[in-house]
Amino acid sequence: MELITKVEYGKAPFKISHLSKSLLLGSCFAENIGCLMRENKFDCDVNPFGILYNPLSVSKALDDIIACKHYGPDDLFFHQECYHSYMHHGSFSATNQEIVLDTINTRLSKASQRLAQTEVLIITFGTAWVYYLQSTREVVSNCHKMPAKKFVREKLTVNDIVENYSSLIAKLQQCSPNLRLLFTVSPIRHVKDGLHENQLSKATLLLAVDELTRRFPEQISYFPAYEIVMDELRDYRFYADDMVHPSALAIQYIWERFCELYFSADTLQLMKECSNLARALAHRPLKPDSTEYKRFLGQIVLKIEQLNEKYPYLDLKKELEQCYIQLNQ
């Protein structure tokens, strides 16, 4: 008996492995998927500008990465005792201007250096609504609680997004000829816009991504995270307490659907081995000084060495260091 309408999708045009270098940009959903990829030892860079919600902010961030832009004092503003960037999340803000610029430029430089080797770019659109700075028409990714009169708020059209990304994809292909793009639309509802406006916004994003996949069938894949939440998980028990964000259970379910589409059997097996290793390291013994626990740690070290020999591209330095710290206590 089927109790849900399951979202069906065809074969993915490409696979993601632990050898793939990935870059993820976009909304909170990109953060969720990126964190799970990191936990499973994939080589990925997640949101070097912090969370970005609209397509033009993501596009501007990628332009900055391509150009390896260097941010200076003129790119910041001072508000409520902190320096901020309109392009960056509040996690980059601080009371010291030099610290803010150093954090922004270090993060941006690393993303720029990785771009030529990046094989998979995962982009999550959250909303079609965009804020512009009133004085310059500059795209704003974060208003940082500045007065509303400083900004102009507009909803992008399907054509706005498609034309912007058609140009951007051409530039990305010059930097990384083998790059593949994976688009998702965030299932997180922007209820402050109103439920009807949120639906119009999501529809705009879905239509834009659909057109981009038609224009670039070899380069672009679409993962239906939005549809999975709306159709397979259409129940408030799959939402967090704010009734807006997906719950931890929903995120795990979406992750499993993502895995079955984009990961090969070999990749899934390696993920299982990494998961077993993480569970072993999370074990908290009753007697940390016991010979039995030291022997247990020795077995984990041996397992790490075997994994490193078999998969030399896996970064297990922290796990190995953790074992040696506990062995020497």
N, C-alpha and C positions, 0 to 999 in steps of 0.2 A: 504494500500500500504506500503510495507516494503522498506525503502530507505537505509538501512544498512544491512550488513551481521552480524547478532548478534552472539556473541560467546556463545555457549551452554555448560552447565556443569551439571553434575549430582548432586545428593544430597551430601552435605558435610558429611564426616565421623564423625564429631563432631561439637558441637556448642560452641560459646564463649559467656559468660554472664558477668554481672557485678561482679559476685562472682569469676570469673576466674582470677588468677594471670598470667599476660602475660609478656614475655620478647621479645623485638624486636631488631634485629641486622641487619646491612647491609647498603645499599646505601641510597641516599636521599629519595627514595620512602618509605623506612622503617620509616624515619623521618616523612614523610607526613601522613602515616597511623597512626603512633604512636601519633602524635599531635591530630589527629581527635579522636582517642580513648580516649585520656586524656580529651579533651574538652567534651566528652560525658560521663565522669566520670567512665571510665574503670580503673581497677587497673593494670597499666602496667609500666614497666621500659624500656626506649627507649635509645638504643645505649650508653651503659656505657663506651665505648671507643671512642665515636664520630662516624662519618660516616665511614663505611668500604665498600670497593668496591668488593673485590675478595673473592672467597670461602675460600682460605687458611687463610686470615686475620680474617675472621669471625670464622673459626675453631680454630685458635690460641687464639682469644679472649675468646672463650668458654672454652678452656683448662685452661686459666688463671683464669676464673671464677670458674671452678670446683675445681682447686687447691687452690683457694683464694690466688693467688700470691701476694707477697708484693714487690712493686717496690722500688729499692734503687738508689743511685747516679750512679751506673754503668749501669743502664738501660736508662739513659738520655745522651744527647749530647748537646753541646753549639754551637749555630749558629745564626748569625745576632742578637746578644745581647739578645737571649732568650734560655731557656732550653726546649728541646723537647724530646718526646718519639717516636720512629719509629712505635710503635703500636697504637699511639693515634692521634686523630685529632688536628689541630692547636689550637682549642679552649682550650686545656689543657696546652698549652705553656705559659710561663711567664718569666720574668726577674729574678725571685727568685726561686732557686732550691727547697727549702723547700715547697714553695707554690705549685709548680707543683707536687711534690711527694705526698703531703697531698691531693690534689684534685684527683689525680689518684687513690691513695689507698683507700680514703673514698668512691669514686664511685664504685670501684671494690669490696670492702668489702660488700657494700649494695647489689650489684648484686649477690654476692656469698651467702649471707645469705638468699636471696629470692629464690635461685635456687631450693632447696628441696620442696618448696611450689608452684613452677611455674608449671602451667598446660598447657600453650600454649606458644610455642617458635616460633616466626615468623621471618623467615630469608629471606632477599632479596639479591640476587646476582646481581651485576652490570656488571662485566666483568670477562672474563676468563684470562685476562692478569695479571701477578703477577710480582712484583719487589722483588728481593733478594738483601741483602747487599753483595757486592762483597767479602768482607773479611771473612764473616762467613756463608754465604748462609742463613742467617736469613730472614724470611719473613718480608717485609716492608709494612705497611699499609699507611704510609704517608711519602713522601720523604722530605717534609719541604724545598723545593727549594735548596736542596744540589746538588752539581755537579753530572751530569749524570754518570760520570765515576765510581762513588762509587757503582753503582747498576747494576744488571743483570736483564734483562726483558725477561720473557718467557710466553708462552701461555700454560695454563693447558690443559690436555687431559680429555676426559670424564672419563676415568679410574682413573686418578689422583684424581678427585673430588669424585667419587663414593667410592673408597677405603678409602680415608681420612674420609669421612662422615660415612661410615659403622662402622669404628672404633669409631668415635666420638659419634654416636648414642648409641652404646653399653655402653659407659661411662656415657652418660646422663641418660640412663635408670636406672643405678645403683644409681645415685643421686636422681632421681625423677621418680619412676616407672610408674606414671600416666601421664607422659609428652607426649603431642602431638605436632608434628612439622608441621608448615604451611610454605611451600616454595613459593616464588614468584621470577620472573625474572624482574628486573627493566626495564620499557619502555624507560628510559632515554638513548639516543644514545651517544656512546663515539666516536664522529666524528673525534677527533684528531687521532684515530687509522686508519681512513679511513672508508668509509661506508661499503666496502666489508669486511674488517677485523672486523668491528663491528658486521656484520651479522654472521660471522663465530664464533665470541666470544659468541654471544647470543645463537647460535645454540648449541654450546658446553655446555652451562649452561642448556639449555632446555633438552638436551639428558641426562645429568647427573641427573637432578631432576627426569626425567621420570624413569630412572633406579632405583633410590632410592625409588620411590613410589612403584615400582614392588617388591623390596626387603623387604620393610617395609610397607605393605598395611594397617596395623592396626594403625601405628603410624604417617604416613605422609599424608598430604593433599597438593594439589597444587592449587593455585589461579591464573588464567590466566590474570594477569594485563598486561603483555606484549602483549598478543593476543588482548585484548580489545582495546588497543591504536592503534595497527597496523591494525586491521580490522574494528572495530566499529567506531573508531575516526580517520580514515585515511585522515586527512585534517590538514593543517598547522594552521588553526584557533584554533586548540586544543593544540597548543604549545605556550610557553612563547616567549618573544622577541628574546631570543637566538636561537630559532628554535631547541632546543635540549630537554629542560625540558618540561613536560606537563604543560599546563596552569592551573590556579585555577579551571576553569570550568571542565577540563579533570579530575583533581584530585577528584573533587566532584562527577563526574559521576562514576569513578572507586570505590570510597567509597560507593556509593549507591549500586553498584553491589556486593561489598564485604559484605555489611550489609544484603542484601537479601539472601546471601548464608550461612553466618556464624552466624546470629543472629536470635533467635526465636521471635515469635510475642510478647511475654512478655518483652523481652529485648528491642525490638523496641519501645514498649509503654513507658518503663522507659526512654529510650533515648529522647522521645518526651517530657516527663515531665521535664527532665533536661534542654532540649532546651528552653522550655517555661520559666523556671526559669531564665536561662541566659539572655533571651531577656528582661525579667522584670527588672533584675539588670542593664542592659545596658541602661535603660530608663533615659534620662536626663531632669529633670523638669525645667520649666521656673522659678518657685519659690521654691527652695529647702527648705526654712524655713516654707512653708505653712503647715497648718493643714492637708490639703488634701494629700500632699505628705507624711507626717508622717504616715497617715493612710494607704497609699499605701505600705510603707515600713513594717508596722506592718502586713499587709496581706502576704507579702513575707516571713517574719519571721515565721508566722504561717504555710505557705506552706512548708518551710524548715523543721520545726519541724515534720510535718506530714510525709514528705518523710523520715526523719531520723527514725521515729518510724516504718514505713512500711519497709524501706530498711536500717537497721542499719549499713550495710557494706559500704554505700555510704559516701564518705568524702566531707562534705559540710561545713567544718569549715571556709574556706575563705569567702564563700558566707554569712554565718551568721555574721562573723566579719565585713564584708563590710556594712551590714545592720545596725549593732549597731553603727558603726562609723558615718554613715550618720544620724542616729536617734539622736545622741548626739551632733551633730554640732549646 
